[in-house]
Each structure stands twice: as structure tokens, then as C-alpha cells.
Amino acid sequence: MVHQRDFRFLVVIAVALTAAGCVAFQADLDATVMVGSAEPITTAPSSTTSTLPARDCSPILAGAGPGTSRIGPLGPTEASISISQAVFPCADEVVVTAGNDLGLVAVSAQLAAALGGPLLVAGEGDQASLAAELERLAPGKVTLVGEVPPVALPPDAGLEALEGTLQEVAKLAYAAMGADIWVGIDSGGVPAIGRILQPISTGQSFWVPASGTVEACDRGDEQITAAINRRAQAVQPAGDWWLVDACSPELALVAAVAARSAGGTVLLVDGRDLRTNRAVVAAVPGSSVPEHVFLLGDIAPDVDWQVDALIGGLELPGGGLTLFPGRRIVALYGNPTTAALGVMGEQGPEEAVLRAREVAAPYGADGMEVLPAFEIIATVASASATEDGDYSWEMTVDELRPWVDAAAREGLYVTLDLQPGRTDFLTQAKRFEELLVLPHVGLALDSEWRLKSNQVHLRQIGSVDASEVNEVVDWLASLVREHALPQKLLIVHQFKFSMITNRELIESPPELAVMIHVDGQGPIHTKYDTYGALTGAADADRWWWGWKNFYDEDTPTPTPAQVLELDPLPVYVSYQ
């Protein structure tokens, strides 16, 4: 085998361009791109001339049938090899670069995509796995970009090395590609990669980001979100999907080379939850269903169901697959059959839609997106024993359907509230499965009305243990997974600590947005005290928080401005 250090002296590198050689300039991410042409740059012939027989190295559709595969979490070297093995049966040309400069990886990716072969990243230490992949690919030519550690090459492979500063190497790669547009950008890292993925996909321009190593990544950083958005807005996914955690930009570049060759699409995602970015969700509906989905980088385990939700195309009212953060729900509360149980019974479905919008509007004063909603008491606590003995009167699906359908047509959310009496919450919830599999319908557990076997409504305040709530959590989460649904809201009502025992043990899986809803009534200072006490408990940061206003029982009814002064800010406000 030939070693890099043994033949460097055989390769002559051109590192200078005349002023007329290309049109290049520094710009920010939104700069106007200038068009120019480059004079050809020549290098000496490769040190070895390929004598490989003719063969078909056409990239394959990487996924062996429908499904999801995970590549990683791996470092750039191992991931680049895995990607190469998944897509390229062999390769006439291969580009190899070091992974310690993201700008260099970006330049190398654009060159590899233009040449139609894989990009391999050489890390530090033993290069045996990289050498083995080169031997499998059996390329006619290997292009080394930058200071690549010594690696054994196949005996029949020709060699070209591009060395120098990032700008010098970039000019050589630009000339070799024959691109028409050069863009130099001041930024680097994830913000730059979010833009460079598109030129890799098209090959019509050449982008050079700032030099630098991959730094620690904060997924909550606005620049990361902007990069995810930018990439999603630039494409309509087709072919295989490559979903790459945005904090692994070098893996996104390597994947983009493979996707260009195999006809796939790279999207940046938040590895903690694939559903959180609305631009990604919006990019998917209407596109072809992928044959296969690849997950790269530090992506949470067990996310196949999130991939199904992305593909399924069912969104929440207002868009997206997750409820919070980013929006506030404002709901009318009550039972449609009677005004005695709240404002939901004071008008019909269409009029209730208009009223819900009117009530919700002031809650966007702080800039938050507001989603109007209905919270319907689907099972009503009874002061006396009902026919089945559970002290709860249950509405039917047919009775609820006009309200649920009206909400769907008008873009409202619906929560079905359960007051189960002496039966359990899960038993009652299952009555409404036909409605709960709809993307805009969630569930509320009214613990005040959960009686023990010897209790009666209005004589005792009911309560529920975390174990019973978790039965509902597990069942509702399974519906989300099985039906590829958006995240569902699960509310547990509380205005006394005794109403939920072992609250800290309630599970909060990503399929659900679990909320504690503080629904006490009375003087406003008492309501504030109750809210402060419940939100001040040690487990408070595990939940989203809700607040209830009573038109008649509160003295006075809190204004939207007063509600928006609460800490923590509620993401759900209801009116009874």
C-alpha cells in the first residue's frame, strides 16, 4: 500500500489565483450572490493511474425497504464510513478530509458531491477503519483535502492533494468543480451549515464558511433554530430522508453528499424531539413518503414514532406537532347541554367558536400565539347515584361530535373533561377513544370529582393518586404512537394539594403535554395564593400550568392583563 507521507512530494499543488480567476467576496448569510467565472487551475497528474475495470458504482437507495435506521451516535469518522457503506457500493472518486475544521469539511463536501463520490472524514489515531473503507470502495482517485493524517490507500488509486489555507483550498476545489458562483460568509458552525446544505444539493454555487472547530452546541440558541428553519424552508423532502441533529453539522455535510448522489434529502432537526420545529413539520406534508429515514447525531432514543408523526401529516390547529412552548390555549369551559355548568352551554357550536375567539384574543398581548379552544365536560358529576352507580352522567360520542367537528373546521382545540364519580378515569376515557384519536382533541381529569367508593359529590372533595393518572398517561400516549398523532394535552385539575396524591410521580412522556390546571374560585388574592402554593412545590417545573377564571364566582373575575402577570405564566386559561 502507498502511504500519504511517501508520495506528497509527487503532487504539485497550485494555491494562487489571479485577480480575474474568480469572483469572490465576504458576505453575511443573506448577502446578494455575484456570478463569475474561474480560470482553470491545473495540478500535476496523479501519482498513480487507475487501471480498474469498468463497473457500475451508481449509488443505491440506502434503506433496504421502508423503515428507520440510526447511524450513531458516532463521531464524524465512523459516521462517514457508515454512510458510505449505506450508499456507495463502490466509488470512482473519493474525497477525504480531516474533521477538525468545519469550514474545510464544508468545502470538501461540496467537492465530493460534485465528483459523485463519498466524503470520508479522517480523525485522529488509528486510520485502519478508514483504510478498509477505501479498499472496499476501490476508487480510481482519492482527493485529500487539507492536512489529512497518513492513511493507507488502495494500490490502484490515483492521488490528488489540496493543501493550504481554507481560502486556498477552497479556490482549488471551486475550480475543480466548475461552479459559477462563489460565496464567502463570515459565520461558521451550525448557522453556516444550515445554508451550505442547499448548494451541496444543487451544485450550482460554492459556499465557503468561516474556519473553525465544532464548538459546544446549545440547542436552545436562536441561531440553531434559525439554521433548522432555513434548511427546512429551502427544500421539499424527496427520496430517503436524512434527519441530522443540528448540533452535529459535520455529519449533516457528510450526509448531504450521500443524499445528493442517492436522490435523498437532509433536514436539520432538534435531536431531543424531532417534532418541535414547525418549519420541519411544514416541509413534510405533501411530499413523497420516504422509502427510508436515517437518523444521525445525538438523537433521543426510541423516536420511530416521532418519524411516523412527521410523515403522517396530522397537525395541531395552527400548525405543528407539539403544543408548547410557543402558544397559549384559551378555552370556554362547560357542558353543551346546560348553561348551569359553564359558558359552553350558553350557545350553539358555531356561536361558541366566535365567542372563544373573542375571549382568547387579549391573551396574545405579550406576543404569544393564542389558540382558542373548547373544554367540554364529557362526563358530569351527579349528586345522586346514576343508573350504573358511578355518580357520573356520561355524554355519548354522537352528542359530542357536532362540537368536536365545529372545532376542527374552525381551527380550535378541544379538551374532554372527565368527572368520573366512583369509577376510574381510564374507564371513562376509553369511552371517547373515537374522538381522542383526532389530532385536535385532548383530555382533562377533574380530580375534584373522583370519589372513593363511600363518598358523595358535594359532601367531599374527591382526589386521585398518581398511579391512576399514570394509567391514563400510558393509554393516551399509546394512542399518539399508534395513530401517528401530534402531541396531546392531558390536564389534571387541582386547587388543593390533597386532590392529587403523589403528584411528583405522575409521568410526563413526550407524547403528551401534561398540565396541572389551578381551578379554584373566589377572591383574587385567594386565587393568587393557591396558584403560588401549587406552583411553588418541588415538582412544579415538571408541568405546564393552567389557570381558570369564573365569570360569576370570582370576585372580581381576573382580567387577561392580571393573568399574564402570573409567575409561572400559564399556557392554558379557561373560562367557566
Secondary structure, 3 states (H helix, E strand, C coil): CEEHHHHHHHCCCCCCCCCCCCCCCEECCCCCCCECCCCCCCCCCCCCCCCCCCCCCCCCCCCCCCCEEEECCCCHHHHHHHHHHHHCCCCCEEEEEECCCHHHHHHHHHHHHHHCCCEEEECCCCCHHHHHHHHHHCCCEEEEECCCCCCEECCCCEEEEECCCHHHHHHHHHHHHCCCEEEEECCCHHHHHHHHHHHHHHCCCEEECCCCCCCCCCCCCHHHHHHHHHHHHHCCCCCCEEEEECCCHHHHHHHHHHHHHHCCEEEEECCCCCCCCHHHHHHCCCCCCCCCEEEECCCCCCCHHHHHHHHHCCCCCCCCCCCCCCEEEEEEEEECCEHHHCHHHHCCHHHHHHHHHHHHHHHHCCCCEEEEEEEEEEEEECCCCCCCCCCEEECCHHHHHHHHHHHHHHCCEEEEEECCECCCHHHHHHCCHHHHCCCCEEEEECHHHECCCCCCECCECCCEEHHHHHHHHHHHHHHHHHCCCCCEEEEEEECCHHHEECHHHCCCCCCEEEEEEECCCCEHHHHHHHHHHHHCCCCHHHCEEEEEECCCCCECCCCHHHHCCCCCCCCEEEEC
